[in-house]
């Protein structure tokens, strides 16, 4: 395994983030950010990620086997976006014999905010739900990340000091949060900075064992499976067996 203390700064590190609507591709050494690409792809990331990676490698005249590691932002977030970046990274890593690592998303958002305040990151999960995590003024976690509904989130925040700061895509997708009486940041701060992605990625442990995405809740398909299978003739038990056997990673 490797850590931020032992990495050779002459090697490149690639970071992929598909957790939310903005797809991010970052490449650099320990001392320098060499490439940062970001685009609002909203459920169309498949059209962009492969070509962008090809353009990156050809433009910088490097090959995947020159990578020290590929680090994935592991979530929580979009199921589709996570599968997209993980699939591309698995393929690159397998072909080039490059180790993989992962970093969590919500701390990256908090660490991109240059304020020494208690910060709560609320990102969009689905209708009336958010992913939430709190951080102290030094950006250390106050809580583990959770997937909860808006009422639960409001109850948690009511117990915190009145001068806390809220940020994240959850505020944009659930504008009622803006009326809760807390200081909120604008949309600019919803997405982590490339420099933060690279710095945190260099401190991530990497190995030949593939990391897994962070799923804090069931997918919409799982939650609505009974309704989805009504026209298939399958029983709920049969459908669950097919769903879960097909989702295993070998």
C-alpha positions in Angstrom: 0.0 0.0 0.0 1.0 3.6 -0.5 0.2 6.8 1.5 0.8 10.5 1.2 4.2 10.2 3.0 5.6 7.6 0.6 4.5 8.6 -2.8 7.1 9.5 -5.4 6.3 13.0 -6.7 7.6 12.2 -10.2 4.6 9.9 -10.7 1.1 10.9 -11.8 -2.1 10.5 -9.9 -5.5 10.4 -11.6 -8.7 11.4 -9.7 -12.2 10.7 -11.0 -15.3 12.2 -9.4 -18.8 11.4 -10.7 -20.7 11.7 -7.4 -22.9 14.6 -8.5 -24.0 16.4 -11.7 -20.5 17.8 -12.3 -18.1 15.2 -13.6 -14.5 15.9 -12.6 -11.2 14.6 -13.9 -8.0 15.7 -12.2 -4.4 14.7 -12.8 -1.2 15.8 -11.2 1.9 15.0 -9.2 2.4 15.5 -5.5 3.6 19.0 -6.1 1.6 20.2 -9.1 -1.9 20.1 -10.5 -1.4 19.3 -14.2 -5.0 18.8 -15.5 -8.4 19.8 -14.2 -11.5 19.2 -16.2 -15.1 19.7 -15.0 -18.4 19.6 -16.9 -22.1 19.6 -16.0 -22.9 16.3 -17.6 -26.2 15.4 -15.8 -26.8 11.7 -16.5 -24.8 11.9 -19.7 -21.4 11.3 -18.3 -20.9 8.2 -20.4 -20.6 10.5 -23.5 -17.8 12.5 -21.9 -15.6 10.5 -19.6 -13.9 8.1 -22.0 -13.1 10.8 -24.6 -11.9 13.1 -21.9 -9.5 10.5 -20.5 -8.2 9.8 -24.0 -7.7 13.5 -24.7 -5.9 13.9 -21.3 -3.4 11.1 -22.0 -2.7 12.2 -25.6 -2.4 15.9 -24.7 0.1 15.3 -21.9 1.8 12.5 -23.8 1.6 10.0 -21.0 0.1 6.6 -20.8 -2.0 4.9 -18.0 0.9 2.7 -16.9 2.7 5.9 -15.8 0.1 6.5 -13.2 1.1 5.9 -9.6 -2.6 5.4 -8.7 -6.2 6.1 -9.7 -8.2 7.5 -6.9 -12.0 7.5 -7.0 -14.4 9.7 -5.1 -16.5 7.0 -3.6 -19.7 8.8 -2.6 -22.2 9.0 -1.3 -24.0 10.3 -4.3 -25.4 9.4 -7.8 -25.6 5.7 -8.3 -25.2 6.2 -12.1 -22.2 8.5 -11.7 -20.4 6.2 -9.3 -20.8 3.2 -11.5 -19.5 5.2 -14.4 -16.3 6.4 -12.8 -15.7 3.1 -11.0 -16.1 1.1 -14.3 -13.7 3.3 -16.2 -11.2 3.2 -13.3 -11.4 -0.5 -13.0 -10.7 -0.9 -16.7 -7.8 1.4 -16.7 -6.3 -0.1 -13.5 -6.6 -3.6 -14.8 -5.1 -2.9 -18.2 -2.2 -0.8 -16.9 -1.7 -2.7 -13.6 -2.2 0.5 -11.5 -3.5 0.4 -7.9 -6.8 2.0 -6.9 -7.8 4.1 -4.0 -10.8 6.1 -2.8 -11.8 9.2 -0.9 -15.2 10.3 0.4 -17.1 13.1 -1.1 -18.6 15.1 1.7 -15.2 15.9 3.4 -13.9 17.1 0.1 -16.7 19.7 -0.2 -16.0 20.9 3.4 -12.3 21.1 2.9 -12.8 23.3 -0.2 -14.4 26.0 1.9 -11.8 28.5 3.3 -13.7 29.3 6.5 -12.9 28.3 10.0 -16.5 27.6 11.0 -18.6 24.5 11.8 -19.8 23.4 8.4 -22.6 21.0 7.5 -22.6 19.6 4.0 -26.0 18.5 2.6 -26.0 17.0 -0.8 -28.9 15.8 -2.8 -30.0 12.1 -2.3 -33.5 12.1 -3.8 -36.8 13.8 -3.3 -37.1 15.1 0.3 -33.8 13.4 1.3 -30.2 14.5 1.6 -26.8 13.1 2.5 -25.5 15.0 5.4 -22.3 15.3 7.4 -21.0 17.9 9.9 -17.4 19.2 10.2 -15.7 21.3 12.9 -13.7 24.4 12.2 -10.6 22.3 11.4 -12.7 20.2 8.9 -12.6 17.1 11.1 -15.9 15.1 10.9 -18.4 15.6 13.7 -20.6 12.8 12.5 -20.5 10.0 10.0 -22.3 10.6 6.7 -26.0 9.8 6.7 -28.9 9.5 4.3 -31.9 11.1 6.0 -35.1 13.0 5.2 -35.4 16.7 5.5 -37.2 16.7 8.8 -34.5 14.6 10.3 -31.8 16.9 8.9 -33.5 19.9 10.3 -33.8 18.3 13.8 -30.1 17.6 13.8 -29.2 21.1 12.8 -31.4 22.7 15.4 -29.2 21.2 18.1 -26.1 22.8 16.6 -24.8 26.4 17.3 -26.7 29.1 15.5 -23.6 30.3 13.6 -23.1 27.1 11.6 -22.8 27.2 7.8 -24.7 25.0 5.4 -23.5 24.1 1.9 -24.1 21.5 -0.8 -26.4 20.6 -3.7 -29.1 19.7 -1.2 -29.7 23.4 -0.7 -30.3 23.8 -4.4 -32.5 20.8 -4.9 -34.4 21.4 -1.7 -34.7 25.2 -1.5 -36.9 25.0 1.7 -33.6 24.4 3.5 -32.8 28.1 2.9 -35.6 29.1 5.2 -34.3 27.2 8.2 -32.5 30.2 9.5 -28.8 29.2 9.0 -26.1 30.8 7.0 -25.8 29.2 3.6 -23.2 29.3 0.9 -23.8 29.9 -2.8 -23.7 27.1 -5.5 -20.0 27.9 -6.3 -19.0 25.9 -3.1 -21.1 22.8 -3.9 -18.3 21.1 -5.9 -14.9 20.4 -4.4 -11.8 22.2 -5.8 -9.4 20.3 -8.1 -6.5 21.2 -5.7 -8.4 19.6 -2.8 -9.2 16.5 -4.8 -5.5 16.0 -5.7 -4.2 16.7 -2.2 -6.6 14.3 -0.5 -6.1 11.7 -3.2 -2.3 11.7 -2.5 -3.1 10.9 1.1 -5.4 8.0 0.2 -4.3 4.4 0.6 -4.1 2.6 -2.7 -3.8 -1.1 -3.4 -4.6 -3.8 -5.9 -7.9 -4.4 -4.2 -10.7 -2.5 -5.9 -12.5 -0.1 -3.7 -16.3 0.0 -3.6 -18.8 2.9 -3.9 -20.5 4.2 -0.7 -24.2 3.5 -0.9 -26.0 4.8 2.2 -29.4 3.9 1.0 -31.2 1.5 -1.3 -31.4 2.4 -5.0 -34.7 3.6 -6.4 -35.0 0.3 -8.3 -34.7 -1.7 -5.0 -37.3 0.5 -3.2 -39.8 0.3 -6.1 -39.1 -3.2 -7.2 -42.5 -4.5 -6.4 -44.1 -1.9 -8.6 -41.5 -2.4 -11.4 -42.1 -6.2 -11.7 -45.8 -6.1 -11.9 -45.7 -6.7 -15.7 -42.9 -9.3 -15.6 -44.7 -12.3 -14.0 -41.9 -12.6 -11.4 -42.6 -12.8 -7.7 -40.9 -10.2 -5.5 -38.7 -13.0 -4.1 -37.6 -14.1 -7.6 -36.9 -10.5 -8.6 -34.9 -9.8 -5.5 -32.8 -12.9 -6.1 -32.1 -11.8 -9.7 -31.3 -8.2 -8.7 -28.9 -9.0 -5.9 -27.2 -11.9 -7.7 -26.6 -9.7 -10.7 -25.1 -6.9 -8.6 -22.3 -8.9 -6.9 -18.8 -7.9 -7.8 -16.5 -10.9 -8.2 
